[in-house]
């Protein structure tokens, strides 16, 4: 159950950060959820990339752990 919740949280983080990253690349003035960060475009871009990477890693890790326990095919 723990890995199911972690996998869902990782997927949600991945989706929101990917959407924010794409919007930031299309419209440089769009700050989105991380607009409170100082540093301008480069800092926002780095923050969205880090959040996207964290979501991918969390989803993959929790899927791998659940598969090792026999909860995934």
C-alpha positions in Angstrom: 0.0 0.0 0.0 2.9 2.3 0.8 4.4 1.9 -2.6 1.0 2.5 -4.3 0.7 5.8 -2.6 4.3 6.8 -3.4 3.8 5.8 -7.1 0.6 8.0 -7.3 2.3 10.9 -5.6 5.3 10.6 -8.0 3.0 10.5 -11.0 1.1 13.6 -9.8 4.4 15.5 -9.2 5.6 14.4 -12.7 2.4 15.6 -14.4 2.3 19.0 -12.7 5.9 19.7 -13.2 5.9 18.6 -16.8 2.9 20.8 -17.5 4.6 23.8 -15.8 7.9 23.1 -17.7 6.1 23.0 -21.1 4.2 26.2 -20.3 7.3 27.9 -19.2 9.1 27.0 -22.4 6.3 28.2 -24.5 5.5 31.4 -22.5 8.6 32.7 -20.7 6.5 35.1 -18.6 4.4 32.3 -17.1 5.7 31.5 -13.7 3.1 29.0 -12.6 3.2 27.3 -9.2 6.8 28.0 -8.6 6.5 31.7 -9.4 7.5 32.6 -5.9 11.1 31.4 -6.6 13.6 34.2 -7.2 16.1 34.1 -10.0 14.1 34.5 -13.2 13.7 32.1 -16.1 16.8 30.0 -15.5 15.9 29.3 -11.9 12.3 28.4 -12.8 13.5 26.1 -15.6 15.9 24.4 -13.2 13.3 24.0 -10.5 10.7 22.5 -12.9 13.4 20.1 -14.3 14.3 19.0 -10.8 10.7 18.5 -9.8 10.1 16.5 -13.0 13.1 14.3 -12.3 12.0 13.8 -8.7 8.6 12.7 -9.9 10.0 10.3 -12.5 12.5 8.8 -9.9 9.8 8.4 -7.2 7.4 6.7 -9.6 10.0 4.4 -11.0 11.5 3.5 -7.6 8.1 2.8 -6.0 7.1 0.7 -9.0 10.3 -1.3 -8.8 9.9 -1.9 -5.1 6.2 -3.0 -5.4 7.2 -5.3 -8.3 9.9 -6.9 -6.1 7.2 -7.6 -3.5 5.1 -9.3 -6.1 2.4 -6.6 -6.3 3.1 -5.8 -10.0 3.2 -8.0 -13.0 
